[in-house]
Amino acid sequence: MCQGLLKENPQLAAAHFFLGVIRTAAGQVQAAEECLNRALYLDADFYEALIHLSLLKARRGDEAGAERLRRHAERIRDQPKVTK
């Protein structure tokens, strides 16, 4: 489904995120990181993608990269919500 959505709209950050989660579950860690990086390229403040990618980086020993992503996620989480 995600790949079908991305064929129609390659700019859909959520589809890249979910594909990253699916690839993580399938043990395709490098492909998962690529998907999550694409999601963050399209939406730099995508909280769930930041957290998920930080966990993958920590798992492979990139603590500095994981911490950078966690700090970014914390800033987003702590921002006041703006309603329109």
C-alpha positions in Angstrom: 0.0 0.0 0.0 2.8 2.4 0.9 4.6 1.9 -2.4 1.3 2.4 -4.2 0.7 5.7 -2.4 4.3 6.8 -3.1 3.8 6.1 -6.9 0.9 8.5 -6.8 2.5 11.1 -4.4 6.2 10.6 -3.8 6.1 13.6 -1.4 3.9 11.9 1.1 6.1 11.8 4.3 3.7 9.5 6.2 4.0 6.8 3.5 7.8 6.9 3.7 7.6 6.7 7.5 5.3 3.7 7.5 7.4 1.9 4.9 10.4 2.5 7.2 8.5 0.9 10.1 7.6 -2.1 8.0 11.1 -2.5 6.7 12.4 -2.3 10.3 10.1 -5.1 11.3 11.3 -7.1 8.3 14.9 -6.7 9.5 15.8 -4.4 6.6 17.5 -1.8 8.8 19.4 0.1 6.0 16.3 0.4 3.8 14.3 1.5 6.9 16.8 4.3 7.6 16.6 5.4 4.0 12.8 5.6 4.2 12.8 7.4 7.5 15.4 9.9 6.2 13.1 10.6 3.2 10.2 11.2 5.6 12.3 13.7 7.5 13.6 15.3 4.4 9.9 16.0 3.4 8.9 16.9 7.0 11.8 17.8 9.2 9.4 18.0 12.3 7.9 14.5 11.8 8.1 13.5 15.5 7.5 9.8 15.1 10.0 9.5 12.3 12.6 11.3 14.5 12.0 8.9 17.4 12.0 5.8 15.2 15.2 6.8 13.4 16.9 7.7 16.7 16.2 4.2 17.9 17.7 2.6 14.8 20.8 4.8 15.0 21.2 3.9 18.7 20.8 0.2 17.9 23.7 0.3 15.4 25.9 2.3 17.8 25.5 5.8 16.5 24.8 7.4 19.8 25.7 11.0 18.7 23.2 10.7 15.7 20.6 9.2 18.0 21.0 11.9 20.6 20.7 14.7 17.9 17.5 13.2 16.7 16.1 12.8 20.2 16.9 16.5 21.0 15.1 17.6 17.9 12.1 15.4 18.8 12.0 16.9 22.3 12.0 20.5 20.9 9.0 19.6 18.6 7.2 17.8 21.5 7.6 20.8 23.7 6.4 23.4 21.2 3.1 25.0 21.9 0.3 23.7 19.7 -1.1 26.3 17.2 -4.7 25.9 16.2 -6.1 27.5 13.1 
